[in-house]
Amino acid sequence: MKTIDRYILGQTAVHFLFGVALFVTILTAGDLLFRLTRLWLQSGLSLVTVLQIFLYSIPSFLVYVFPMAVLLAVLLTMSRLASGSEVIALKAGGVSLKRIALPFIFFAVWVCSGTILISEWLLPVTAVRLEALAGESALPDWLMQENIFFKDTSETGVERVFYVRRIDRDRSILEDVI
């Protein structure tokens, strides 16, 4: 591996980690953290259990975050190389654009392999543990929200869309269902 490859891969890896942290924060802050906070405060769930639920939910986000983080990493790295006139220096030194793109392609294939491993091995394990955790903490409706649409495809060839305005958790009743 040439020095330029290590340099580009190092820059890309740093930007990739930044992208993963950024996108995971954005995606989890939208809905998951609010629901987990509500579970912790209203349901009396322990903080350890809430943190376990959060950690078991992260791999499902990583499958979506990794491709976006690769794109961000490549854009930021190329922007960094262009702003420092390093691309011009490489071109003047006889390095082709294909050769400059090679570390990015290698990095993208590496991240794609990691995404497949997460999807095939880690995601099923965390989903089973999350389901077991939700079952043993007496929270059968911890994912159910008010003012939400959901799709029922339990029957073959039949698809139903429901809207639930309110949930009476004490009586286990869905109210204003359309």
MARDREN-428481 format. One line per field, with one value per residue: x, y, z of N, C-alpha, C in turn. Coordinates in nm, 3 decimals. Layout:
BEGIN
nx <- X,...
ny <- Y,...
nz <- Z,...
cax <- X,...
cay <- Y,...
caz <- Z,...
cx <- X,...
cy <- Y,...
cz <- Z,...
***
This chain:
BEGIN
nx <- 0.086,0.060,0.190,0.020,-0.223,-0.263,-0.280,-0.513,-0.704,-0.688,-0.781,-1.039,-1.145,-1.157,-1.344,-1.557,-1.618,-1.699,-1.928,-2.086,-2.133,-2.269,-2.501,-2.621,-2.683,-2.864,-3.071,-3.154,-3.223,-3.456,-3.693,-3.660,-3.517,-3.698,-3.912,-3.786,-3.715,-3.968,-4.054,-3.880,-3.944,-4.230,-4.313,-4.163,-3.938,-3.613,-3.305,-3.090,-3.214,-3.339,-3.113,-3.006,-3.207,-3.173,-2.907,-2.939,-3.097,-2.939,-2.785,-2.978,-3.004,-2.750,-2.728,-2.857,-2.716,-2.444,-2.405,-2.472,-2.281,-2.045,-2.071,-2.068,-1.810,-1.643,-1.704,-1.626,-1.354,-1.253,-1.313,-1.147,-0.897,-0.903,-0.924,-0.679,-0.516,-0.412,-0.503,-0.439,-0.162,-0.116,-0.210,-0.026,0.197,0.165,-0.030,-0.322,-0.679,-0.824,-0.650,-0.645,-0.905,-0.908,-0.847,-1.084,-1.276,-1.190,-1.234,-1.514,-1.602,-1.510,-1.665,-1.917,-1.901,-1.883,-2.137,-2.301,-2.224,-2.316,-2.590,-2.649,-2.552,-2.527,-2.762,-2.992,-2.940,-2.945,-3.207,-3.356,-3.275,-3.367,-3.642,-3.683,-3.610,-3.803,-4.026,-3.982,-3.980,-4.234,-4.364,-4.560,-4.655,-4.458,-4.361,-4.579,-4.747,-4.930,-5.151,-5.075,-5.009,-5.039,-4.956,-5.131,-5.058,-5.128,-5.293,-5.287,-5.276,-5.442,-5.445,-5.430,-5.467,-5.427,-5.527,-5.447,-5.568,-5.567,-5.446,-5.567,-5.406,-5.454,-5.697,-5.640,-5.720,-5.768,-5.840,-6.051,-6.000,-5.927
ny <- -0.118,0.212,0.529,0.743,0.612,0.522,0.770,0.885,0.689,0.713,0.977,0.944,0.752,0.891,1.092,0.925,0.806,1.038,1.093,0.864,0.898,1.145,1.091,0.878,1.008,1.202,1.039,0.885,1.078,1.183,1.018,0.778,0.836,1.002,0.828,0.638,0.792,0.859,0.604,0.554,0.757,0.755,0.484,0.377,0.228,0.089,0.272,0.131,-0.073,0.083,0.190,-0.048,-0.118,0.096,0.049,-0.200,-0.123,0.027,-0.119,-0.157,0.097,0.142,0.002,0.166,0.399,0.363,0.363,0.634,0.763,0.685,0.816,1.083,1.085,1.044,1.272,1.479,1.418,1.440,1.706,1.819,1.741,1.878,2.144,2.189,2.184,1.942,1.751,1.867,1.867,1.591,1.520,1.666,1.524,1.297,1.114,0.941,1.011,0.780,0.628,0.782,0.746,0.481,0.413,0.506,0.339,0.092,0.140,0.176,-0.080,-0.225,-0.114,-0.185,-0.463,-0.479,-0.379,-0.580,-0.791,-0.692,-0.683,-0.954,-1.100,-0.953,-0.795,-0.979,-1.105,-0.891,-0.808,-1.025,-1.019,-0.767,-0.800,-0.997,-0.852,-0.650,-0.808,-0.923,-0.703,-0.629,-0.472,-0.470,-0.291,-0.108,-0.003,0.107,0.393,0.698,0.875,0.766,0.600,0.264,-0.040,-0.335,-0.648,-0.911,-1.102,-1.291,-1.124,-0.926,-0.599,-0.370,-0.041,0.133,0.391,0.528,0.728,0.770,0.598,0.408,0.302,0.193,0.056,-0.097,-0.022,0.087,0.401,0.600,0.478,0.444
nz <- 0.000,-0.092,0.022,-0.031,-0.051,0.213,0.337,0.219,0.291,0.570,0.613,0.506,0.680,0.923,0.859,0.799,1.050,1.182,1.028,1.083,1.359,1.351,1.189,1.329,1.565,1.471,1.365,1.588,1.771,1.680,1.727,1.876,2.116,2.250,2.294,2.455,2.674,2.766,2.840,3.050,3.234,3.264,3.275,3.471,3.426,3.466,3.442,3.340,3.190,2.996,2.868,2.769,2.585,2.409,2.316,2.193,1.984,1.817,1.609,1.405,1.305,1.205,0.967,0.785,0.817,0.751,0.456,0.403,0.556,0.429,0.184,0.276,0.388,0.165,0.015,0.193,0.225,-0.038,-0.078,0.112,0.009,-0.234,-0.151,-0.034,-0.250,-0.312,-0.489,-0.732,-0.708,-0.702,-0.958,-1.110,-1.044,-1.190,-1.117,-1.181,-1.197,-1.164,-1.010,-0.780,-0.697,-0.621,-0.338,-0.222,-0.337,-0.236,0.037,0.039,-0.039,0.178,0.388,0.293,0.316,0.595,0.659,0.557,0.725,0.971,0.915,0.874,1.095,1.344,1.368,1.376,1.626,1.811,1.772,1.871,2.139,2.210,2.180,2.375,2.600,2.600,2.644,2.900,3.061,3.100,2.905,2.673,2.487,2.424,2.191,2.069,1.962,2.005,1.779,1.521,1.211,1.102,0.929,0.847,0.747,0.784,0.668,0.369,0.065,0.157,0.268,0.523,0.652,0.946,1.170,1.477,1.722,2.003,2.297,2.552,2.806,3.055,3.038,2.821,2.556,2.225,2.102,1.889,1.634,1.297
cax <- 0.000,0.140,0.170,-0.099,-0.340,-0.280,-0.323,-0.653,-0.785,-0.692,-0.873,-1.173,-1.191,-1.193,-1.470,-1.659,-1.658,-1.777,-2.058,-2.164,-2.177,-2.365,-2.626,-2.685,-2.740,-2.982,-3.180,-3.206,-3.280,-3.589,-3.807,-3.623,-3.481,-3.818,-3.988,-3.713,-3.729,-4.105,-4.055,-3.805,-4.012,-4.370,-4.333,-4.081,-3.836,-3.481,-3.218,-3.009,-3.298,-3.357,-2.987,-2.997,-3.297,-3.108,-2.792,-2.987,-3.160,-2.837,-2.750,-3.077,-2.975,-2.621,-2.748,-2.893,-2.621,-2.315,-2.393,-2.472,-2.153,-1.943,-2.086,-2.019,-1.665,-1.579,-1.720,-1.541,-1.212,-1.220,-1.316,-1.024,-0.784,-0.912,-0.898,-0.535,-0.451,-0.343,-0.543,-0.358,-0.025,-0.114,-0.222,0.103,0.295,0.139,-0.127,-0.450,-0.797,-0.858,-0.562,-0.690,-1.033,-0.891,-0.868,-1.227,-1.346,-1.152,-1.304,-1.657,-1.621,-1.488,-1.784,-2.027,-1.884,-1.922,-2.283,-2.358,-2.201,-2.409,-2.725,-2.668,-2.514,-2.553,-2.900,-3.085,-2.913,-2.995,-3.354,-3.407,-3.252,-3.457,-3.775,-3.685,-3.605,-3.935,-4.121,-3.961,-3.999,-4.379,-4.397,-4.604,-4.687,-4.358,-4.339,-4.703,-4.758,-5.057,-5.149,-4.983,-5.061,-4.963,-5.006,-5.153,-5.049,-5.129,-5.361,-5.230,-5.357,-5.522,-5.360,-5.511,-5.394,-5.500,-5.484,-5.485,-5.553,-5.531,-5.437,-5.597,-5.322,-5.511,-5.801,-5.590,-5.815,-5.730,-5.954,-6.055,-5.932,-5.984
cay <- 0.000,0.333,0.632,0.822,0.530,0.529,0.906,0.902,0.602,0.772,1.091,0.893,0.684,0.995,1.152,0.821,0.798,1.158,1.075,0.766,0.963,1.248,1.035,0.803,1.108,1.262,0.941,0.843,1.191,1.214,0.947,0.674,0.890,1.051,0.714,0.576,0.882,0.841,0.475,0.566,0.844,0.720,0.343,0.338,0.134,0.128,0.338,0.026,-0.137,0.180,0.193,-0.173,-0.104,0.188,-0.016,-0.305,-0.059,0.092,-0.188,-0.136,0.227,0.137,-0.047,0.281,0.507,0.338,0.419,0.781,0.806,0.667,0.927,1.204,1.073,1.065,1.413,1.562,1.391,1.502,1.851,1.851,1.728,1.985,2.276,2.200,2.169,1.813,1.684,1.928,1.817,1.451,1.519,1.714,1.417,1.186,1.020,0.956,1.016,0.641,0.586,0.855,0.688,0.343,0.398,0.526,0.215,-0.008,0.174,0.151,-0.225,-0.266,-0.075,-0.269,-0.593,-0.461,-0.364,-0.713,-0.866,-0.640,-0.724,-1.099,-1.161,-0.873,-0.748,-1.079,-1.128,-0.778,-0.806,-1.125,-0.969,-0.654,-0.856,-1.062,-0.745,-0.586,-0.903,-0.945,-0.580,-0.605,-0.360,-0.522,-0.183,-0.002,0.058,0.164,0.536,0.762,0.953,0.698,0.507,0.141,-0.128,-0.474,-0.738,-1.045,-1.192,-1.289,-1.054,-0.821,-0.500,-0.270,0.069,0.180,0.512,0.526,0.861,0.764,0.466,0.402,0.192,0.131,-0.039,-0.166,0.009,0.184,0.490,0.674,0.399,0.455
caz <- 0.000,-0.104,0.123,-0.066,-0.016,0.360,0.370,0.178,0.376,0.704,0.608,0.483,0.802,1.022,0.815,0.810,1.191,1.208,0.963,1.159,1.484,1.316,1.141,1.438,1.655,1.407,1.352,1.718,1.845,1.629,1.783,1.971,2.248,2.316,2.343,2.566,2.789,2.817,2.909,3.174,3.329,3.289,3.305,3.586,3.381,3.516,3.344,3.277,3.089,2.887,2.795,2.694,2.470,2.316,2.254,2.104,1.869,1.734,1.484,1.299,1.245,1.137,0.830,0.704,0.838,0.688,0.320,0.406,0.613,0.325,0.090,0.342,0.405,0.035,-0.021,0.280,0.196,-0.167,-0.057,0.185,-0.084,-0.334,-0.090,-0.009,-0.380,-0.317,-0.613,-0.838,-0.690,-0.745,-1.103,-1.163,-1.021,-1.280,-1.061,-1.251,-1.111,-1.132,-0.901,-0.661,-0.656,-0.575,-0.193,-0.191,-0.375,-0.136,0.162,0.020,-0.037,0.316,0.465,0.245,0.381,0.735,0.665,0.537,0.849,1.072,0.877,0.880,1.223,1.464,1.372,1.432,1.769,1.889,1.762,1.964,2.275,2.230,2.199,2.507,2.701,2.602,2.702,3.042,3.137,3.104,2.816,2.544,2.394,2.435,2.060,2.019,1.985,1.973,1.655,1.430,1.111,1.087,0.825,0.885,0.632,0.840,0.575,0.235,-0.033,0.221,0.333,0.593,0.714,1.063,1.237,1.619,1.777,2.146,2.358,2.695,2.850,3.175,2.997,2.701,2.449,2.124,2.082,1.763,1.533,1.163
cx <- 0.090,0.103,0.044,-0.227,-0.368,-0.331,-0.471,-0.744,-0.796,-0.789,-1.017,-1.228,-1.233,-1.327,-1.585,-1.709,-1.739,-1.917,-2.146,-2.218,-2.286,-2.500,-2.697,-2.750,-2.868,-3.098,-3.238,-3.270,-3.421,-3.701,-3.766,-3.593,-3.602,-3.901,-3.919,-3.720,-3.868,-4.117,-3.990,-3.884,-4.153,-4.389,-4.252,-3.976,-3.700,-3.397,-3.132,-3.087,-3.319,-3.229,-2.966,-3.086,-3.234,-2.992,-2.833,-3.056,-3.059,-2.803,-2.852,-3.058,-2.846,-2.634,-2.783,-2.787,-2.491,-2.307,-2.391,-2.338,-2.039,-1.951,-2.032,-1.867,-1.592,-1.588,-1.630,-1.393,-1.171,-1.221,-1.188,-0.902,-0.785,-0.880,-0.750,-0.452,-0.373,-0.381,-0.462,-0.215,-0.014,-0.122,-0.091,0.211,0.268,0.041,-0.261,-0.565,-0.845,-0.776,-0.600,-0.818,-1.019,-0.905,-1.015,-1.307,-1.316,-1.227,-1.453,-1.687,-1.605,-1.610,-1.905,-2.020,-1.923,-2.072,-2.352,-2.340,-2.296,-2.551,-2.749,-2.641,-2.558,-2.700,-2.999,-3.065,-2.969,-3.147,-3.415,-3.390,-3.343,-3.599,-3.787,-3.686,-3.739,-4.038,-4.105,-3.978,-4.146,-4.419,-4.443,-4.631,-4.582,-4.328,-4.462,-4.712,-4.900,-5.038,-5.053,-5.061,-4.977,-5.034,-5.018,-5.154,-5.052,-5.200,-5.301,-5.327,-5.440,-5.426,-5.449,-5.419,-5.483,-5.441,-5.536,-5.460,-5.505,-5.526,-5.467,-5.524,-5.378,-5.615,-5.761,-5.686,-5.752,-5.853,-5.937,-5.972,-6.004,-5.913
cy <- 0.124,0.433,0.713,0.745,0.535,0.665,0.926,0.815,0.656,0.890,1.044,0.826,0.784,1.058,1.052,0.810,0.921,1.145,0.975,0.829,1.067,1.188,0.950,0.899,1.168,1.164,0.899,0.957,1.222,1.147,0.853,0.729,0.944,0.937,0.647,0.663,0.869,0.708,0.485,0.646,0.799,0.576,0.294,0.234,0.182,0.188,0.235,-0.043,-0.044,0.189,0.066,-0.168,-0.014,0.119,-0.128,-0.248,0.001,0.014,-0.170,0.000,0.222,0.090,0.068,0.391,0.486,0.389,0.572,0.832,0.789,0.782,1.057,1.201,1.099,1.212,1.503,1.541,1.455,1.654,1.898,1.844,1.840,2.121,2.296,2.185,2.038,1.734,1.737,1.877,1.671,1.440,1.565,1.608,1.294,1.083,1.046,0.963,0.876,0.592,0.657,0.793,0.548,0.327,0.418,0.401,0.105,0.017,0.144,0.001,-0.278,-0.234,-0.156,-0.408,-0.586,-0.447,-0.499,-0.798,-0.821,-0.688,-0.873,-1.159,-1.080,-0.833,-0.854,-1.104,-1.014,-0.769,-0.906,-1.077,-0.851,-0.702,-0.924,-0.958,-0.676,-0.677,-0.919,-0.819,-0.538,-0.482,-0.414,-0.413,-0.072,0.063,0.131,0.311,0.582,0.847,0.893,0.611,0.381,0.048,-0.270,-0.558,-0.883,-1.146,-1.177,-1.221,-0.941,-0.727,-0.393,-0.165,0.123,0.311,0.506,0.664,0.857,0.620,0.482,0.280,0.122,0.026,-0.120,-0.148,0.112,0.269,0.566,0.605,0.414,0.353
cz <- 0.000,0.004,0.095,-0.033,0.134,0.402,0.338,0.265,0.519,0.712,0.593,0.609,0.909,0.985,0.823,0.954,1.232,1.150,1.037,1.287,1.455,1.278,1.246,1.537,1.597,1.404,1.486,1.794,1.801,1.704,1.896,2.110,2.322,2.372,2.461,2.692,2.851,2.891,3.045,3.278,3.363,3.331,3.423,3.551,3.431,3.403,3.272,3.166,2.970,2.804,2.714,2.570,2.365,2.242,2.159,1.980,1.772,1.606,1.372,1.232,1.162,0.992,0.736,0.708,0.761,0.544,0.317,0.458,0.512,0.225,0.151,0.355,0.273,-0.006,0.063,0.252,0.064,-0.156,0.014,0.093,-0.188,-0.274,-0.060,-0.135,-0.391,-0.441,-0.729,-0.829,-0.735,-0.897,-1.168,-1.146,-1.106,-1.226,-1.129,-1.149,-1.074,-1.013,-0.771,-0.607,-0.597,-0.423,-0.152,-0.224,-0.275,-0.005,0.151,0.022,0.105,0.403,0.422,0.307,0.528,0.751,0.647,0.662,0.959,1.041,0.901,1.018,1.344,1.477,1.422,1.582,1.853,1.884,1.859,2.108,2.307,2.256,2.335,2.618,2.712,2.666,2.851,3.126,3.141,3.023,2.681,2.443,2.396,2.301,2.009,2.058,1.956,1.847,1.554,1.333,1.118,0.992,0.878,0.758,0.679,0.750,0.436,0.138,0.025,0.294,0.395,0.652,0.826,1.111,1.380,1.675,1.922,2.192,2.507,2.750,2.974,3.138,2.874,2.583,2.356,2.096,1.951,1.656,1.400,1.075
***
